[in-house]
């Protein structure tokens, strides 16, 4: 993704996006590489550390959702226990992520 696309996705000014990327690159979360389509552009992507941190954040978010919504799912759907509730949440999360793309 180039910086312009990232700025559009974040609804942020280019200078703010650039500073954010500077900070994230400094701690090893992203990498910048020259664009394969334009010599003037730089593409930004997650580094291996960034992928790991993102995975940890997603796992944490899933645990929070599970803790918050389990009582509701148990009461309304009659599904009990983590082994029963977790597939429901995974399906919902996959649907939400597909809509976000």
Secondary structure, DSSP 4 states (H G I P E B T S, - for coil): -BHHHHHHHHT--HHHHHHHHHHHHHTTSEEEEE-SS-TT-EEEEE-HHHHHHHHHHHHHHHHHHHHHHHHHHHHHH---SHHHHHHHHHHHHHHHHHHH-
